[in-house]
Amino acid sequence: MAERFDTVLRAYRRQAGLTQEDLAERAGLSARTIRALESGQGRVPRPASVREVAKALGLEADDRRRLLATAAAAADGPEGAAETGHLGHRRYLPYDIPDFTGRTAEVARLTELVGSGTASAVLVSAIDGMAGVGKTTLAVHSAHLMAGRFPDGQFYCDLHGFTPGYDPVGPASALEVLLRMAGVDGARIPHTLQERSALWRTTLSDWRALVVLDNAATAEQVRPLLPGSASCAVLVTSRRRLLALEGAVPLSLDVLPEAEACALVARIAGHHRVADAPEAVAEIAELCGHLPLAIRMAAARLAHRPAWTARDLATELRAGRVRSGPGGNEQAVSAAFALSYARLDPGCQRLFRLLGLHPGADLDAYAAAALADTDVATAGQWLEELVDVHLLGQYTPHRYQLHDLLRRHTQEILQENEPPADREEAELRLLDHYLHTALSARPVVAPGQRLLPFEVAHPPAGTPDVSDRASALAWYEAEHANLVAMITHAAARGRNEHVWQYTHVLQHFFDIRGRTLDWVTTHELALAATESLDNRLAHSETLRSLAIGCWHAGRHEDAFRRGLEALALCQEIGDAWGEAVTLTNFGIAQEQLGQIEEAIDLHRQALALYGGIDGDVDAAWGEALSLTSLGTAHAQLGQATEALDHHRRALDRYRLIGDPWGEARTLTNMGAGYRQLGRFGEAITHHARALSLNRRMGDRRAESEVLNDLGATYHAAGRRDTAHRRHQRALDIARAIDSSLQTARAHQGIARALMDDDPDAACHHAEQALVADGELSAPEAAELTAFLDGRSGLFKR
């Protein structure tokens, strides 16, 4: 059984002789976070948090990799969850702020709605109100209070309906995020909005789940994201009343009542600081328009100024309101913001201004350091100071977000205080920070694969640790949305070199994580960029990668068209490796279409080309891919001995270049070959090695595939009970990641194992296997159909 993150963490903490509170203090986290991580019932481990914990524990490299690997496995859905059916690790709510104040009636109303138990359809509550009134805070706080009623999952998605500089998140993109949170394998996420919405409803059909959809623009944006089951509830926030959202219960938020506004001032500033000045507290609340966002910023200044009194703060705010002019709540926020901003030191002010250049939704200290051209420690201190004065939010450890209203302020003061040349340099430093880190991580996650040479003009002084596979993949996952935003932003700004370099570096990550939509859209931008640059090698590489992305997206005509363009260009410019790998890709496609002889011919052409590339690591990787693909094709023709020979040669190359994914894939194929020859012991040994590698890498799709292969091998060896258990384990995982192919194979395997002992159960599994139309091969489907027809004949007699 794979190791559990909570168990490993607890063992390391005890080994270090630390209490949970000690570890929390050293890691810069709350004790509640450490308790949740060790409980096995808490939020999904965040990569940044795990790295901080590893540092605080003083772990050596091997132990750090072990901790990161178990965290990554927990994030993808731990093995234990699949065994027990427990889904409690799918908890994606942001932090519940510790100083939540007031809103008693609203919280009670939401709790009453969700707890009534009388609904026959999904409960939807639409919370609306002006910017800064506390809609998100109320929704997240209420969601945490109600989380126990929804043990199968609590989800959160920011729809950016009113974020300056952002287009609202499209429903299709939002569904991809939500489906991944729910454990759906990226490769199985459909490409149309309608199909994604249907899969989302199906996935949650028997779950008790809570979904928070924050900052919605319109009812049309929200409607496809709603579950279909009455066991689920949805909280939506928006600046608009979503009158067109059918069945939604509206809840409009106004500014805080005076008593609650005063209580919030006291709670943030400190009761002992304001107890003797109730009139000043009331004036502070009034000058802030009773708006929670403005109150938090203003009161935080008092909390961090020991020499000030409440009356001093009121005086400062009053002066700020006069300078801002009359105008209500917008001016209240402006006055509170100006007060907080003016008291920052110059470096912190400049960082805050430059945050307006970041096109992503959040950032860490490394990105902030690149923006401000400072060291990471200083940037981290400034970010924490901005959090302390409520100019930044921190919903997860060490990741920071701007409120929409404050983002507008950053952009205004940026224009006023930063010359165009300085803004340009900061933007380039940020682009190069992400590109440099992605480039450093690429050889770790894709060893042996070709990487076109280019230089990063502004390499950052400090970068995150991406020295091993677990930490590199964790960084890619944490920064995925930012990386895509960088590509889109670079394309809009005409930075064509950055566009193709980013997409080239990220292609493998998009592939192994099933980010097909991002793969295709970013590469289409890169295609236009390389045309503008007249970079023919980069253009051919982009065409080749885009062809693969289109194939995975089901756009087979586009895939063949782009692949043929890539092939012609590679031949024209004399790129033998590019020509060979394109032929390999065509061979894999032909094999999947059932054209086995054509596939073998293409793989042989590719191998001949690779043979002419001397001493090239890229050639070794390409040869390995062609060899194992050629072996699979021969196996489909029943030529197991020849297939095994190709797989052995591929395995040698994968091991030489250190590619565990290729090694695991080839070991799986070798196990199937030994099964064909009736050498079951050797088959099981190879499958077991592949299974160990896949579990170590956290590749659950491959784990399910190997378990199905093991089941088939045990069945062929006459060990039907063992085969049943392996297929059942594969089915548990395949369902958790929504892999329809492995689900169909698992149902087929269970049906075969039960045909003699429990024909009725076997019929059920055979029917379930056939439901996955197109996933089983024609002979497999025919076998199950014949069995079902035979059973039907028995009943008729």
MARKOLTOR-995076 format. One record per residue (C-alpha): z, y, x. Coordinates in steps of 0.2 Angstrom, whole numbers, plus 5000, padded with zeros to 4 digits. Layout:
% residues N
NODE     z     y     x
NODE     Z     Y     X
...
END
This chain:
% residues 797
NODE     z     y     x
NODE  5000  5000  5000
NODE  4996  5017  5006
NODE  5010  5028  5012
NODE  5017  5041  5000
NODE  5019  5059  5005
NODE  5036  5062  4998
NODE  5043  5046  5007
NODE  5035  5051  5024
NODE  5042  5069  5022
NODE  5059  5063  5018
NODE  5060  5051  5033
NODE  5054  5065  5045
NODE  5067  5077  5038
NODE  5081  5065  5040
NODE  5075  5060  5057
NODE  5076  5078  5062
NODE  5094  5079  5055
NODE  5089  5093  5043
NODE  5095  5097  5025
NODE  5082  5102  5013
NODE  5088  5120  5014
NODE  5087  5119  5033
NODE  5069  5114  5032
NODE  5065  5126  5019
NODE  5072  5141  5030
NODE  5062  5135  5045
NODE  5046  5133  5036
NODE  5047  5149  5027
NODE  5047  5140  5010
NODE  5060  5139  4996
NODE  5072  5125  4995
NODE  5065  5122  4977
NODE  5048  5119  4985
NODE  5055  5106  4997
NODE  5065  5097  4984
NODE  5049  5096  4973
NODE  5039  5089  4987
NODE  5051  5076  4991
NODE  5054  5071  4973
NODE  5037  5063  4971
NODE  5036  5073  4955
NODE  5032  5090  4961
NODE  5016  5101  4964
NODE  5002  5094  4974
NODE  5006  5097  4992
NODE  4996  5113  4998
NODE  4988  5110  5016
NODE  4995  5127  5022
NODE  5013  5122  5017
NODE  5012  5105  5024
NODE  5006  5112  5041
NODE  5021  5124  5041
NODE  5033  5110  5037
NODE  5025  5100  5051
NODE  5029  5114  5063
NODE  5046  5116  5057
NODE  5050  5098  5059
NODE  5043  5099  5077
NODE  5031  5084  5074
NODE  5020  5078  5088
NODE  5002  5076  5086
NODE  5001  5058  5079
NODE  5016  5062  5067
NODE  5008  5078  5061
NODE  4992  5069  5058
NODE  5001  5056  5048
NODE  5010  5069  5037
NODE  4994  5079  5034
NODE  4984  5063  5030
NODE  4997  5057  5017
NODE  4997  5075  5009
NODE  4978  5074  5008
NODE  4979  5057  4999
NODE  4992  5064  4987
NODE  4981  5079  4983
NODE  4967  5067  4979
NODE  4978  5056  4969
NODE  4990  5044  4978
NODE  4988  5025  4977
NODE  5004  5024  4968
NODE  4998  5035  4954
NODE  4984  5023  4950
NODE  4995  5008  4950
NODE  5007  5015  4937
NODE  4996  5026  4927
NODE  5007  5041  4931
NODE  4998  5057  4932
NODE  5012  5069  4936
NODE  5005  5074  4952
NODE  4992  5085  4943
NODE  5003  5100  4943
NODE  4993  5116  4947
NODE  5003  5130  4940
NODE  5006  5145  4951
NODE  5024  5149  4956
NODE  5035  5155  4942
NODE  5042  5171  4948
NODE  5061  5171  4950
NODE  5065  5188  4943
NODE  5056  5185  4926
NODE  5064  5197  4914
NODE  5064  5200  4895
NODE  5050  5194  4883
NODE  5063  5183  4874
NODE  5054  5184  4858
NODE  5037  5180  4865
NODE  5043  5165  4875
NODE  5052  5159  4860
NODE  5036  5161  4850
NODE  5025  5151  4862
NODE  5038  5137  4864
NODE  5040  5136  4845
NODE  5021  5134  4843
NODE  5019  5121  4856
NODE  5035  5111  4851
NODE  5031  5111  4832
NODE  5023  5094  4833
NODE  5013  5098  4817
NODE  4996  5102  4825
NODE  4981  5091  4821
NODE  4970  5100  4834
NODE  4973  5107  4851
NODE  4985  5121  4851
NODE  4978  5137  4858
NODE  4988  5153  4861
NODE  4978  5169  4866
NODE  4989  5182  4874
NODE  4981  5199  4875
NODE  4986  5216  4882
NODE  4982  5230  4894
NODE  4981  5227  4912
NODE  4998  5226  4921
NODE  5007  5222  4905
NODE  5013  5205  4912
NODE  5001  5193  4903
NODE  4999  5181  4917
NODE  5018  5181  4921
NODE  5022  5177  4903
NODE  5009  5163  4902
NODE  5015  5155  4919
NODE  5033  5157  4915
NODE  5031  5149  4898
NODE  5020  5135  4905
NODE  5034  5131  4917
NODE  5047  5130  4904
NODE  5036  5118  4893
NODE  5029  5108  4908
NODE  5041  5093  4903
NODE  5031  5091  4887
NODE  5015  5089  4896
NODE  5019  5075  4910
NODE  5000  5070  4912
NODE  4995  5087  4919
NODE  4997  5106  4920
NODE  4982  5115  4925
NODE  4978  5134  4929
NODE  4961  5143  4931
NODE  4958  5161  4935
NODE  4943  5166  4925
NODE  4941  5183  4934
NODE  4936  5191  4918
NODE  4941  5209  4923
NODE  4942  5208  4942
NODE  4934  5223  4951
NODE  4919  5217  4962
NODE  4918  5200  4953
NODE  4907  5192  4940
NODE  4917  5182  4927
NODE  4918  5164  4932
NODE  4905  5154  4922
NODE  4911  5140  4911
NODE  4902  5127  4921
NODE  4910  5133  4937
NODE  4927  5134  4929
NODE  4925  5116  4922
NODE  4921  5110  4940
NODE  4937  5117  4946
NODE  4947  5109  4931
NODE  4938  5092  4932
NODE  4943  5091  4951
NODE  4961  5095  4947
NODE  4960  5081  4934
NODE  4955  5069  4948
NODE  4936  5068  4944
NODE  4926  5063  4959
NODE  4915  5078  4963
NODE  4900  5066  4964
NODE  4902  5061  4946
NODE  4903  5079  4939
NODE  4888  5082  4928
NODE  4877  5097  4931
NODE  4875  5104  4914
NODE  4888  5114  4904
NODE  4887  5103  4889
NODE  4890  5087  4899
NODE  4904  5095  4909
NODE  4913  5101  4894
NODE  4911  5083  4886
NODE  4918  5075  4902
NODE  4933  5087  4902
NODE  4937  5083  4884
NODE  4935  5064  4887
NODE  4946  5065  4903
NODE  4960  5073  4893
NODE  4958  5064  4877
NODE  4974  5053  4879
NODE  4983  5065  4890
NODE  4998  5076  4886
NODE  4991  5091  4896
NODE  4994  5110  4897
NODE  4980  5121  4902
NODE  4982  5140  4907
NODE  4966  5150  4907
NODE  4970  5167  4914
NODE  4960  5183  4913
NODE  4947  5178  4901
NODE  4933  5189  4897
NODE  4926  5182  4881
NODE  4928  5168  4868
NODE  4912  5161  4874
NODE  4919  5159  4892
NODE  4934  5150  4885
NODE  4927  5139  4872
NODE  4919  5125  4883
NODE  4935  5124  4893
NODE  4946  5118  4878
NODE  4952  5100  4877
NODE  4948  5091  4861
NODE  4965  5082  4859
NODE  4980  5088  4849
NODE  4991  5081  4863
NODE  4985  5096  4874
NODE  4989  5114  4873
NODE  4980  5129  4880
NODE  4987  5147  4885
NODE  4974  5160  4887
NODE  4976  5177  4893
NODE  4964  5192  4891
NODE  4963  5211  4891
NODE  4954  5209  4874
NODE  4959  5201  4858
NODE  4948  5185  4857
NODE  4945  5186  4839
NODE  4930  5174  4840
NODE  4941  5160  4847
NODE  4942  5148  4833
NODE  4960  5142  4829
NODE  4968  5152  4842
NODE  4985  5160  4838
NODE  4985  5178  4844
NODE  5000  5185  4854
NODE  4998  5204  4858
NODE  5009  5210  4872
NODE  5014  5228  4873
NODE  5024  5237  4886
NODE  5042  5232  4889
NODE  5055  5238  4876
NODE  5066  5251  4885
NODE  5081  5239  4887
NODE  5070  5226  4895
NODE  5061  5238  4906
NODE  5078  5245  4912
NODE  5084  5227  4915
NODE  5069  5224  4926
NODE  5072  5239  4936
NODE  5090  5233  4939
NODE  5085  5216  4943
NODE  5072  5220  4956
NODE  5081  5235  4964
NODE  5098  5226  4963
NODE  5111  5229  4950
NODE  5124  5236  4962
NODE  5111  5250  4967
NODE  5108  5257  4950
NODE  5124  5253  4940
NODE  5131  5270  4941
NODE  5115  5279  4936
NODE  5109  5272  4919
NODE  5100  5289  4915
NODE  5090  5288  4931
NODE  5085  5269  4928
NODE  5079  5274  4911
NODE  5069  5288  4918
NODE  5061  5276  4931
NODE  5056  5264  4917
NODE  5049  5279  4907
NODE  5039  5286  4922
NODE  5032  5268  4925
NODE  5026  5268  4907
NODE  5038  5253  4904
NODE  5023  5243  4912
NODE  5030  5228  4922
NODE  5017  5230  4936
NODE  5022  5248  4939
NODE  5041  5244  4937
NODE  5040  5230  4950
NODE  5031  5241  4963
NODE  5043  5256  4960
NODE  5059  5246  4960
NODE  5054  5237  4975
NODE  5054  5253  4985
NODE  5072  5256  4980
NODE  5077  5238  4985
NODE  5070  5241  5002
NODE  5077  5259  5005
NODE  5096  5257  5007
NODE  5098  5276  5009
NODE  5090  5280  4992
NODE  5098  5281  4975
NODE  5090  5278  4958
NODE  5089  5297  4956
NODE  5079  5298  4972
NODE  5067  5286  4966
NODE  5065  5295  4949
NODE  5062  5311  4959
NODE  5048  5303  4969
NODE  5040  5295  4954
NODE  5041  5311  4944
NODE  5032  5320  4958
NODE  5019  5306  4959
NODE  5015  5308  4940
NODE  5013  5326  4942
NODE  5000  5323  4956
NODE  4991  5310  4946
NODE  4990  5320  4931
NODE  4993  5315  4913
NODE  4985  5300  4906
NODE  4998  5286  4902
NODE  4999  5269  4909
NODE  4985  5270  4922
NODE  4994  5285  4929
NODE  5010  5276  4929
NODE  5003  5262  4940
NODE  4994  5275  4951
NODE  5010  5285  4954
NODE  5020  5269  4958
NODE  5006  5263  4969
NODE  5005  5279  4978
NODE  5024  5279  4981
NODE  5024  5261  4988
NODE  5008  5264  4998
NODE  5014  5280  5006
NODE  5030  5272  5013
NODE  5021  5258  5022
NODE  5018  5260  5041
NODE  5000  5264  5046
NODE  4995  5247  5051
NODE  5001  5239  5035
NODE  4992  5253  5025
NODE  4976  5249  5034
NODE  4977  5231  5031
NODE  4980  5234  5012
NODE  4965  5246  5012
NODE  4954  5233  5021
NODE  4959  5219  5008
NODE  4946  5227  4997
NODE  4932  5221  5008
NODE  4937  5202  5005
NODE  4925  5195  4993
NODE  4936  5179  4989
NODE  4950  5177  4977
NODE  4964  5175  4990
NODE  4967  5175  5009
NODE  4979  5169  5022
NODE  4986  5178  5038
NODE  4972  5172  5049
NODE  4959  5181  5038
NODE  4970  5196  5036
NODE  4971  5197  5055
NODE  4952  5196  5057
NODE  4951  5210  5044
NODE  4964  5221  5053
NODE  4959  5216  5071
NODE  4977  5211  5075
NODE  4986  5195  5079
NODE  4991  5183  5066
NODE  5010  5185  5067
NODE  5008  5204  5064
NODE  4996  5201  5050
NODE  5008  5189  5042
NODE  5022  5201  5043
NODE  5012  5215  5035
NODE  5007  5203  5021
NODE  5025  5198  5018
NODE  5029  5217  5017
NODE  5015  5219  5004
NODE  5023  5205  4994
NODE  5040  5213  4995
NODE  5034  5229  4988
NODE  5024  5220  4975
NODE  5007  5226  4981
NODE  5002  5208  4984
NODE  5005  5192  4974
NODE  5010  5175  4982
NODE  5007  5161  4970
NODE  5007  5147  4984
NODE  5015  5148  5001
NODE  5006  5159  5014
NODE  4991  5163  5002
NODE  4990  5180  4995
NODE  4981  5188  4980
NODE  4978  5206  4974
NODE  4981  5211  4956
NODE  4965  5217  4948
NODE  4972  5235  4946
NODE  4978  5236  4964
NODE  4961  5229  4970
NODE  4953  5245  4962
NODE  4965  5255  4972
NODE  4961  5247  4988
NODE  4943  5250  4986
NODE  4946  5269  4982
NODE  4957  5272  4997
NODE  4945  5262  5008
NODE  4931  5274  5004
NODE  4942  5289  5007
NODE  4950  5283  5024
NODE  4939  5270  5033
NODE  4922  5277  5040
NODE  4907  5266  5036
NODE  4906  5260  5054
NODE  4924  5253  5053
NODE  4921  5245  5036
NODE  4906  5237  5044
NODE  4915  5230  5059
NODE  4930  5223  5048
NODE  4918  5214  5036
NODE  4909  5206  5051
NODE  4925  5201  5059
NODE  4930  5193  5042
NODE  4913  5184  5041
NODE  4915  5178  5058
NODE  4933  5172  5056
NODE  4928  5160  5043
NODE  4912  5155  5051
NODE  4920  5151  5068
NODE  4934  5141  5060
NODE  4921  5131  5049
NODE  4911  5128  5065
NODE  4926  5122  5075
NODE  4930  5110  5061
NODE  4913  5103  5059
NODE  4912  5091  5074
NODE  4929  5084  5069
NODE  4923  5079  5051
NODE  4905  5075  5055
NODE  4905  5068  5073
NODE  4887  5064  5080
NODE  4878  5074  5067
NODE  4866  5087  5073
NODE  4872  5105  5073
NODE  4859  5119  5078
NODE  4866  5130  5092
NODE  4871  5148  5088
NODE  4884  5160  5094
NODE  4898  5168  5083
NODE  4897  5186  5088
NODE  4916  5190  5084
NODE  4926  5175  5087
NODE  4944  5178  5081
NODE  4959  5178  5092
NODE  4969  5166  5081
NODE  4962  5152  5071
NODE  4970  5138  5060
NODE  4973  5121  5067
NODE  4958  5111  5063
NODE  4959  5099  5078
NODE  4960  5083  5068
NODE  4951  5076  5053
NODE  4965  5078  5041
NODE  4969  5096  5045
NODE  4950  5101  5046
NODE  4947  5093  5029
NODE  4963  5102  5022
NODE  4957  5119  5028
NODE  4939  5116  5021
NODE  4947  5112  5004
NODE  4959  5126  5004
NODE  4945  5139  5009
NODE  4931  5131  4999
NODE  4930  5145  4986
NODE  4931  5158  5000
NODE  4918  5150  5010
NODE  4906  5150  4995
NODE  4910  5168  4992
NODE  4906  5173  5010
NODE  4889  5165  5008
NODE  4885  5174  4992
NODE  4892  5191  4999
NODE  4882  5189  5015
NODE  4866  5186  5005
NODE  4869  5201  4995
NODE  4872  5211  5010
NODE  4856  5205  5019
NODE  4866  5196  5032
NODE  4853  5182  5034
NODE  4860  5174  5050
NODE  4877  5172  5042
NODE  4869  5164  5027
NODE  4860  5150  5035
NODE  4873  5147  5048
NODE  4887  5145  5035
NODE  4877  5133  5024
NODE  4871  5123  5039
NODE  4889  5121  5045
NODE  4896  5117  5027
NODE  4882  5104  5022
NODE  4892  5089  5027
NODE  4908  5095  5018
NODE  4898  5098  5002
NODE  4891  5081  5004
NODE  4907  5071  5007
NODE  4917  5080  4994
NODE  4904  5080  4980
NODE  4901  5099  4979
NODE  4883  5097  4974
NODE  4881  5113  4964
NODE  4888  5123  4978
NODE  4877  5113  4990
NODE  4861  5117  4981
NODE  4865  5135  4976
NODE  4870  5140  4994
NODE  4855  5131  5002
NODE  4843  5140  4990
NODE  4850  5157  4997
NODE  4849  5150  5015
NODE  4831  5145  5012
NODE  4826  5163  5007
NODE  4836  5169  5022
NODE  4827  5158  5035
NODE  4811  5163  5028
NODE  4815  5182  5031
NODE  4821  5177  5049
NODE  4806  5167  5053
NODE  4817  5154  5060
NODE  4807  5138  5058
NODE  4819  5126  5065
NODE  4833  5133  5053
NODE  4821  5133  5039
NODE  4816  5115  5041
NODE  4834  5110  5043
NODE  4839  5119  5027
NODE  4824  5111  5017
NODE  4830  5094  5023
NODE  4848  5097  5017
NODE  4842  5105  5001
NODE  4832  5090  4997
NODE  4847  5079  4998
NODE  4857  5091  4988
NODE  4844  5091  4974
NODE  4843  5072  4975
NODE  4862  5071  4971
NODE  4860  5084  4958
NODE  4847  5073  4949
NODE  4833  5084  4953
NODE  4822  5071  4960
NODE  4806  5080  4959
NODE  4813  5095  4968
NODE  4821  5083  4981
NODE  4804  5075  4985
NODE  4795  5092  4986
NODE  4808  5100  4997
NODE  4808  5084  5008
NODE  4790  5084  5010
NODE  4790  5102  5015
NODE  4804  5098  5028
NODE  4794  5083  5035
NODE  4778  5093  5037
NODE  4787  5107  5046
NODE  4796  5096  5057
NODE  4780  5088  5062
NODE  4772  5105  5065
NODE  4786  5111  5076
NODE  4789  5095  5085
NODE  4806  5091  5079
NODE  4807  5072  5081
NODE  4825  5071  5075
NODE  4822  5081  5060
NODE  4806  5071  5056
NODE  4816  5054  5058
NODE  4831  5059  5048
NODE  4820  5065  5034
NODE  4810  5048  5034
NODE  4827  5040  5033
NODE  4832  5050  5018
NODE  4816  5046  5009
NODE  4819  5027  5013
NODE  4836  5028  5005
NODE  4829  5036  4990
NODE  4815  5023  4988
NODE  4828  5009  4990
NODE  4838  5017  4976
NODE  4822  5017  4965
NODE  4820  4999  4969
NODE  4805  5001  4981
NODE  4812  4990  4994
NODE  4797  4986  5005
NODE  4793  5005  5005
NODE  4811  5009  5010
NODE  4810  4996  5025
NODE  4794  5004  5031
NODE  4801  5021  5031
NODE  4817  5016  5040
NODE  4807  5007  5054
NODE  4796  5023  5056
NODE  4812  5033  5058
NODE  4819  5021  5071
NODE  4804  5022  5081
NODE  4806  5041  5082
NODE  4824  5040  5086
NODE  4820  5028  5100
NODE  4810  5042  5108
NODE  4824  5054  5109
NODE  4833  5050  5125
NODE  4852  5053  5128
NODE  4855  5063  5112
NODE  4871  5060  5102
NODE  4861  5066  5086
NODE  4849  5052  5089
NODE  4863  5039  5090
NODE  4870  5045  5073
NODE  4852  5045  5065
NODE  4849  5027  5072
NODE  4865  5021  5065
NODE  4861  5028  5048
NODE  4844  5021  5048
NODE  4850  5004  5054
NODE  4864  5002  5041
NODE  4851  5008  5027
NODE  4838  4995  5034
NODE  4852  4982  5033
NODE  4856  4986  5015
NODE  4837  4985  5010
NODE  4835  4968  5019
NODE  4851  4962  5010
NODE  4843  4966  4993
NODE  4828  4955  4998
NODE  4841  4941  5001
NODE  4839  4942  5020
NODE  4857  4942  5024
NODE  4856  4936  5043
NODE  4843  4950  5047
NODE  4854  4963  5037
NODE  4869  4958  5047
NODE  4860  4961  5063
NODE  4855  4978  5058
NODE  4873  4982  5052
NODE  4880  4976  5069
NODE  4869  4988  5079
NODE  4874  5002  5067
NODE  4892  4998  5069
NODE  4891  4999  5088
NODE  4883  5017  5087
NODE  4895  5023  5074
NODE  4910  5018  5084
NODE  4902  5025  5100
NODE  4901  5042  5092
NODE  4918  5040  5083
NODE  4912  5042  5065
NODE  4925  5032  5054
NODE  4915  5035  5037
NODE  4899  5027  5045
NODE  4910  5013  5052
NODE  4919  5010  5035
NODE  4902  5010  5026
NODE  4894  4998  5038
NODE  4910  4986  5038
NODE  4908  4986  5019
NODE  4890  4981  5020
NODE  4894  4968  5033
NODE  4907  4960  5022
NODE  4893  4959  5008
NODE  4882  4950  5021
NODE  4894  4937  5026
NODE  4898  4934  5007
NODE  4879  4930  5005
NODE  4880  4918  5019
NODE  4895  4909  5011
NODE  4906  4914  5026
NODE  4920  4921  5015
NODE  4934  4922  5028
NODE  4923  4934  5039
NODE  4918  4944  5023
NODE  4936  4947  5019
NODE  4941  4952  5036
NODE  4927  4965  5037
NODE  4931  4972  5019
NODE  4950  4973  5024
NODE  4945  4983  5040
NODE  4934  4995  5029
NODE  4948  4996  5016
NODE  4961  5002  5029
NODE  4949  5015  5036
NODE  4945  5022  5019
NODE  4963  5023  5014
NODE  4967  5032  5031
NODE  4954  5044  5027
NODE  4959  5047  5009
NODE  4941  5042  5003
NODE  4946  5035  4986
NODE  4928  5032  4980
NODE  4925  5021  4995
NODE  4941  5012  4993
NODE  4936  5007  4975
NODE  4919  5001  4981
NODE  4927  4990  4994
NODE  4940  4983  4982
NODE  4926  4978  4971
NODE  4917  4970  4985
NODE  4933  4961  4990
NODE  4934  4955  4972
NODE  4916  4948  4972
NODE  4920  4939  4988
NODE  4936  4931  4982
NODE  4927  4926  4966
NODE  4913  4918  4976
NODE  4926  4909  4986
NODE  4934  4902  4970
NODE  4949  4913  4970
NODE  4947  4920  4953
NODE  4965  4926  4951
NODE  4964  4936  4967
NODE  4947  4943  4962
NODE  4954  4949  4946
NODE  4968  4958  4954
NODE  4956  4967  4966
NODE  4944  4972  4953
NODE  4959  4978  4942
NODE  4964  4989  4957
NODE  4947  4995  4959
NODE  4946  4999  4941
NODE  4962  5009  4941
NODE  4955  5020  4955
NODE  4938  5022  4948
NODE  4945  5028  4932
NODE  4956  5040  4941
NODE  4941  5048  4950
NODE  4929  5045  4936
NODE  4917  5035  4946
NODE  4906  5027  4933
NODE  4897  5015  4945
NODE  4913  5007  4952
NODE  4921  5007  4934
NODE  4906  4997  4928
NODE  4907  4985  4944
NODE  4925  4983  4941
NODE  4923  4978  4922
NODE  4909  4966  4927
NODE  4920  4958  4940
NODE  4935  4956  4928
NODE  4924  4949  4915
NODE  4917  4936  4927
NODE  4935  4931  4933
NODE  4941  4929  4915
NODE  4925  4920  4907
NODE  4933  4903  4908
NODE  4952  4907  4905
NODE  4951  4921  4893
NODE  4934  4923  4885
NODE  4939  4937  4872
NODE  4946  4948  4886
NODE  4930  4944  4896
NODE  4919  4950  4882
NODE  4929  4966  4881
NODE  4926  4970  4899
NODE  4908  4964  4899
NODE  4905  4976  4885
NODE  4914  4990  4894
NODE  4903  4987  4909
NODE  4887  4988  4899
NODE  4892  5004  4892
NODE  4889  5012  4909
NODE  4871  5013  4905
NODE  4860  5013  4921
NODE  4875  5009  4933
NODE  4873  4990  4934
NODE  4857  4983  4942
NODE  4845  4973  4930
NODE  4851  4956  4936
NODE  4870  4961  4934
NODE  4867  4968  4916
NODE  4857  4952  4911
NODE  4871  4941  4917
NODE  4883  4950  4906
NODE  4871  4951  4891
NODE  4868  4932  4892
NODE  4887  4929  4892
NODE  4889  4940  4877
NODE  4875  4933  4868
NODE  4882  4916  4871
NODE  4899  4921  4864
NODE  4890  4928  4849
NODE  4881  4911  4846
NODE  4898  4902  4846
NODE  4905  4913  4833
NODE  4890  4911  4822
NODE  4891  4892  4823
END
